[in-house]
């Protein structure tokens, strides 16, 4: 909510790559493989959408944070499910179920949004500790 756009996108890419490495995709023959890319791109697009929308909302409201978490999670889930589905169509060794992927992603987005509602007061306390208020006052979080 308060970090510069470039930091948001880079952090989402890093978390997405780590998530891709941790969540293995079922493959032919009962094995699981790591497919790097779908969650990384999904997280980047989700984070970018939240970072873009934050200029239009009242950031201090816990409901705003909840809604933005849900929006970012849904965007990330949709792109991840779409990319893994396309990959499974073009690569016969990967076995995925698009509906299952989408429901898992939407469930994760809903769970994260509920957690964000309860953790947003902690975020407000940590803003000055992490130095985000100084960055916001310097205009770093604006469009660049």
SULQUI-V574206 format. One record per residue. N is the residue number from 1. PHI is phi in degrees with one decimal (NA if undefined). PSI is psi in radians with two decimals (* if undefined). Layout:
BEGIN
n=N phi=PHI psi=PSI
n=N phi=PHI psi=PSI
END
This chain:
BEGIN
n=1 phi=NA psi=-0.48
n=2 phi=-120.7 psi=-0.16
n=3 phi=-79.0 psi=2.72
n=4 phi=-64.6 psi=2.67
n=5 phi=-55.9 psi=-0.76
n=6 phi=-64.4 psi=-0.65
n=7 phi=-67.6 psi=-0.70
n=8 phi=-61.5 psi=-0.83
n=9 phi=-67.4 psi=-0.73
n=10 phi=-65.4 psi=-0.72
n=11 phi=-66.3 psi=-0.70
n=12 phi=-64.6 psi=-0.67
n=13 phi=-63.1 psi=-0.80
n=14 phi=-62.9 psi=-0.80
n=15 phi=-66.1 psi=-0.65
n=16 phi=-64.8 psi=-0.74
n=17 phi=-63.8 psi=-0.77
n=18 phi=-62.6 psi=-0.68
n=19 phi=-66.9 psi=-0.69
n=20 phi=-60.7 psi=-0.68
n=21 phi=-71.7 psi=-0.48
n=22 phi=-86.4 psi=-0.62
n=23 phi=-95.1 psi=1.78
n=24 phi=-79.6 psi=2.60
n=25 phi=-102.3 psi=2.35
n=26 phi=-62.4 psi=2.41
n=27 phi=-123.9 psi=3.01
n=28 phi=-61.6 psi=2.45
n=29 phi=87.3 psi=0.20
n=30 phi=79.1 psi=0.15
n=31 phi=-93.2 psi=2.92
n=32 phi=-123.3 psi=2.46
n=33 phi=-130.0 psi=2.75
n=34 phi=-92.8 psi=2.19
n=35 phi=-112.6 psi=1.85
n=36 phi=-85.6 psi=2.20
n=37 phi=139.2 psi=-0.90
n=38 phi=-61.3 psi=-0.84
n=39 phi=-72.0 psi=-0.60
n=40 phi=-61.4 psi=-0.81
n=41 phi=-69.4 psi=-0.66
n=42 phi=-62.9 psi=-0.79
n=43 phi=-64.7 psi=-0.67
n=44 phi=-63.4 psi=-0.78
n=45 phi=-68.2 psi=-0.68
n=46 phi=-63.0 psi=-0.79
n=47 phi=-66.4 psi=-0.67
n=48 phi=-64.4 psi=-0.71
n=49 phi=-65.5 psi=-0.71
n=50 phi=-66.6 psi=-0.76
n=51 phi=-65.2 psi=-0.54
n=52 phi=-75.0 psi=-0.71
n=53 phi=-73.3 psi=-0.37
n=54 phi=-64.6 psi=-0.36
n=55 phi=-73.2 psi=-0.27
n=56 phi=-102.1 psi=-0.07
n=57 phi=-122.1 psi=2.92
n=58 phi=-86.5 psi=1.85
n=59 phi=-68.7 psi=-0.39
n=60 phi=-85.1 psi=-0.11
n=61 phi=-84.6 psi=2.24
n=62 phi=-61.0 psi=-0.54
n=63 phi=-68.5 psi=-0.58
n=64 phi=-62.6 psi=-0.81
n=65 phi=-62.9 psi=-0.70
n=66 phi=-61.9 psi=-0.83
n=67 phi=-65.0 psi=-0.73
n=68 phi=-66.6 psi=-0.63
n=69 phi=-61.2 psi=-0.76
n=70 phi=-64.3 psi=-0.77
n=71 phi=-62.5 psi=-0.87
n=72 phi=-61.6 psi=-0.70
n=73 phi=-66.4 psi=-0.69
n=74 phi=-67.1 psi=-0.71
n=75 phi=-63.0 psi=-0.80
n=76 phi=-63.4 psi=-0.72
n=77 phi=-65.2 psi=-0.73
n=78 phi=-65.0 psi=-0.79
n=79 phi=-67.9 psi=-0.71
n=80 phi=-62.6 psi=-0.82
n=81 phi=-63.2 psi=-0.72
n=82 phi=-64.1 psi=-0.80
n=83 phi=-66.8 psi=-0.72
n=84 phi=-68.0 psi=-0.57
n=85 phi=-67.3 psi=-0.78
n=86 phi=-62.0 psi=-0.71
n=87 phi=-63.7 psi=-0.68
n=88 phi=-70.8 psi=-0.49
n=89 phi=-72.5 psi=-0.70
n=90 phi=-84.8 psi=-0.37
n=91 phi=-123.6 psi=1.89
n=92 phi=-71.1 psi=-0.19
n=93 phi=-78.7 psi=-0.33
n=94 phi=-94.4 psi=2.27
n=95 phi=-117.6 psi=1.86
n=96 phi=-128.9 psi=2.71
n=97 phi=-113.0 psi=1.93
n=98 phi=-57.5 psi=-0.73
n=99 phi=-63.4 psi=-0.74
n=100 phi=-64.1 psi=-0.76
n=101 phi=-59.8 psi=-0.75
n=102 phi=-67.7 psi=-0.76
n=103 phi=-64.8 psi=-0.68
n=104 phi=-62.7 psi=-0.75
n=105 phi=-65.7 psi=-0.73
n=106 phi=-68.7 psi=-0.64
n=107 phi=-63.7 psi=-0.72
n=108 phi=-64.5 psi=-0.68
n=109 phi=-64.5 psi=-0.73
n=110 phi=-65.3 psi=-0.76
n=111 phi=-62.4 psi=-0.75
n=112 phi=-65.3 psi=-0.65
n=113 phi=-65.7 psi=-0.72
n=114 phi=-65.3 psi=-0.75
n=115 phi=-63.4 psi=-0.66
n=116 phi=-63.5 psi=-0.62
n=117 phi=-61.0 psi=-0.74
n=118 phi=-81.0 psi=-0.41
n=119 phi=-93.9 psi=-0.13
n=120 phi=-62.5 psi=-0.58
n=121 phi=-62.3 psi=-0.61
n=122 phi=-65.3 psi=-0.68
n=123 phi=-61.0 psi=-0.74
n=124 phi=-62.3 psi=-0.61
n=125 phi=-70.4 psi=-0.61
n=126 phi=-83.9 psi=-0.17
n=127 phi=-55.9 psi=-0.90
n=128 phi=-70.5 psi=-0.54
n=129 phi=-64.3 psi=-0.69
n=130 phi=-84.8 psi=-0.10
n=131 phi=82.5 psi=0.26
n=132 phi=-73.3 psi=-0.53
n=133 phi=-64.1 psi=-0.67
n=134 phi=-64.3 psi=-0.75
n=135 phi=-64.0 psi=-0.71
n=136 phi=-65.9 psi=-0.66
n=137 phi=-71.8 psi=-0.40
n=138 phi=-84.3 psi=-0.06
n=139 phi=85.0 psi=0.26
n=140 phi=-69.3 psi=-0.53
n=141 phi=-82.8 psi=0.00
n=142 phi=-80.7 psi=2.97
n=143 phi=-60.1 psi=2.40
n=144 phi=-137.2 psi=*
END
